Structure formats: C-alpha cells, structure tokens
Amino acid sequence: MSTRGLEARARAYAALGDPSRLAIVDLLAHDDLASGDLAARLDLPTNLLAHHLRVLEEAGLVARRRSEGDGRRTYVRRTRTCDDLVGVPHLARPRRVAFVCSQNSARSQLAEHYWRTISDVPAVSGGTRPAPQVHPRAIAAGRRHGLDLSAARAKLVAEVLDGSELVVAVCDLAYEEFVAADLHWSVPDPARSGDMAAFEAAYQDLTSRVDGLAASMEAERP
C-alpha cells in the first residue's frame, strides 16, 4: 500500500478513536440523520457535534448534504470507507420492506424492484403524493440494469402499508413529511434535472444501500 493510503487509514482510525465520534458513525449505520438529531440522541452541544463531524468528514468517514425538503437541514451519512472500517450492524428480518418517496415515480420504485432481485423479504413502495405515472427515465434506468418497471404504477403510501413493514424513506421530503419512517436515505431526486446521468446516479446510490441493508438482515438468519 502507498504512503498516502497508509496515512489516510491512520487518519480514519484516529478519528474513530474518540467515543463520541464512534457513537456518531454507529447511529449512521443504516440511517442518514440531521445534525440536530445526532446532537439530541447523543446529548452533545451543537458546537461539539460540529467539531466531531468535521473531524469525521476530513477523515473521509462521513459526508453531508443539504435537504431537498427543509433546506435548513443538513443530513449526514456514512461513506463506504467508514462501512469497510467499522462494519455494519445486523438488523432483524422484517415481514416486509417498504420504500417511500414523495412521488413514488423513481427512487422508491427502483429500490423496490432491485430489492426483489436480491432478497426473499417481500418489498413494496409508495409515495406521500404519488405522481400520475412512473417516470419514463426511471423505467429506462431500470431496464439498463435488468429491472422491468414497465407495469409499475405510482401508489399512495396508505395503499401499501399495514404497519408491519420496515419503512425506508428514500428522499428527504418524504422523510420530513412521513413520521412513520424507520430509516432515511438522503438520495437526490433525479427528476429535478431529468437527465439520465441523474437517474443512473440515483440507481447506483440506491442499489449500494439496498445491498448493505439486505446483507445486514441475511446475517441474522440461522
């Protein structure tokens, strides 16, 4: 390994050596959280939390992005580097998984259909304000990766949930509107730009997260 690579690993391990910073990345194992939520859960003053987040970000262990819903919020997520160093804790297998976004026209549909290819846990998806149809470029993005969304339709959250699911909000707006979400993934809305590169980026982000979530459940199996 190069000297630069060793130095980067040393910075990452040093950043994780603080108990508060380790607690932060533990909370972010499956969930993107706002800075205020992290401060409240860890009972840390905001200035101290800001310091810890800065150290973690400089070490390449977390990333931050502004909410597409409430612009006053900034969500923090773990990076792949952090996952590789710390590992991802196991989750109990739910009866079903539900992916929720605002319109159920792209992100939640892609997550649902990809989930079905890698897990035997049933999956559904819904929207807080469903669009008239699934976005044509979401269908095209899915097709490029072997997913058939041609018959999918956008559905209201209330149509698909019965209260027994693990609910994953895959957009900021749905998470901020939908208090029943168990997990939050701050995935940018590809329809905002509308170009295929944005849909491809959303697909890659979602499938990476879905892989991690499914693997954490499979590890619970006897």
N, C-alpha and C positions, 0 to 999 in steps of 0.2 A: 504494500500500500504506500502511496506517496506521502511525503511530509505534510502536504496540505490536507490530505484525507485524515491523517492521524490527528492533526491539530483540530479539525472540525469535530471529530469524535470526542476529543478531550474537552472541547467547549461544551458539547452536548451533555456529556457525563457530569461536568462541573455544574451546569445549570440545573440538572436534576438532583444534585446533592442537597438542595435545600428542601426541607419537609413541605413548606407551603407550595413550592413550585411542583413538587411531585404530586401533591394533592390536586393541584390545578389540572395537570395532564390526566390524572385518574378520572376527574369529573368529565373530561372531554373525550373519554374513550369511545363513546358511541353517540355523542351529542355535541352540537355546536351551541355555545352559550354566550349570552351577552356579558360584558364586563361586570355590569351591576349584579347579575345573577351569581356570578362567581364570587364577587365580594360578599354578597349576602350569605351564600352557602358556607363560605369559609370564615365568615366573621372577620374579614380583613378591611381596614380602611382603604378607601379608593386609591390614595396615593401610593400605598404599599403594594396593592394589587397591580397598579400601573407599572411599578418598578419590576415586579416579578414577570409580568407579561413581556416587558421589553427585553429582559434577560433571555426568556424562552424564545422570543422571536428572533433575536440576534443569533441564537444558537441553532436556528432552523427547526425548532420543535413545534412551534405554533404559527398560525397565520391569522390575520384579521381582515374582515371586510365589512363595509357599511351595509346595513339592512336595506333591502329594496322596498320594505314596507315603511316602518318607522325609521326615518333617516337619522334620528337621534341615537339609534342603537348601533353598536358595532359587535359583530359576532366573532367569536374565537373558535378555531378548530385546530385539531392536531394535524401534523404533517405525517407523511409516510415514514420519514426519518424517525419521528417520535414513536410511531407504532412499532417499527423494527427494533428500537432500543428497549422500549418499556413492555411491549406486548399488549394484547387486547383482552380484557377480562371476558369470561364466559357469561352468556345470558341464557336463562331458561327458555326452552322452546314454547312459543305461544301457540294457541289454537290456530290463529291466522295472523297475517301481517297486512296492514292497510297503509298504503302510501297516499298522502294527501297533499294537494297543492291548490292554488286558488281556482284555476280553471279546469283542472283535470284534462288538459289538452296536450301536454308534452311530458314534463318531468315525471309526474306520478304514473303516467301510462308507461313510459319507458322503464321505470323502476319495477312496476308490477310485472310487465311482460318478461323482463330479464330475470327477475326473481324466479319465475316459474321454470326457467331453464336450468337452475342450479339447486333448487331446494324442493323438498316434498311438503313443506309447510305451505298451505294454501295462501294465496295473496289476492287482494282486491285493491281498488283505488277509487278516489273520489275527489271532488272539488268543493270548496266553500261557495264558489259562484261559477258553476260549470259553463264552459263555452258551448256554442252551438254544435261544434264538431271537434274532433281531434285534429290538431294542426297538421297540415299536409307534410311539412318538413319533419315533424316528429315521426310520421309514418315512414318517410323516406329514410330518415336516420336509422330507424329500427330495421328496415329492410336491408340496409347496407351491412347490418350485423346479424342477419338471420332471424329477426323478430318480425312477426306478422301482426301489425296493428290495424290492418285494413278494415276489420269488422268492429274495432273498438269504438265505444261511444263515451262521451263525457257524462259523468253521473254526479249527482249531489251526494255529499258525504252521508247525509241521513239515509240515503237509499242503500248504502253498502255496509254500514256499521251496526253491530248488535251489542257492542260493549265488551266483547271478549278478545278483541284484537290488540296486538302491539301496534300503535298508531305512530307512523313516522311522517312528520311534516317535511316535505322536501323543498319548501320555499319559505321565505321569511314572512310574506304576507299571510299565508295560511297559518303559520305557527302563531303569529300575533293575533289572528282572529279566532283561532280554534284552540280553546284552552284544554281540550282533552288529549292533545298530542303527547305521546310518551317520549319521543325523541325528535330532534330537529336537525336537519341538514340544510345549511345555507347554500343552496345551489342556485346560481344566477339564472334568471329567466331567459331562455334562448329566444323567445318570441319578441323580446324588446328590440333586438337588432334584426331578427328574422333571417339572418344568413345561415347557411349550412354549417359554417365553422362553429357558430354558437351552439347549434344543436349537437354537433359532434362533441364539443367540449362538455356539454351537459351530460351526454351519454357516457363519456369516459369518467366523469366525476361520479355519477350515479352508480355505474357498474362497479367501480372500485369500492364504494361504500357498501353496496349490496353484498359484494363478495366478503367483505370483512364482517358484516352483520351475520350473514348466513354461516360463516365459518365459526363464529363465536357460539352460535346455537348448536351446531353439529358437535362441538367439543363437549356438550353436555350429555350427549347420547351415551347409554351404557355400552 
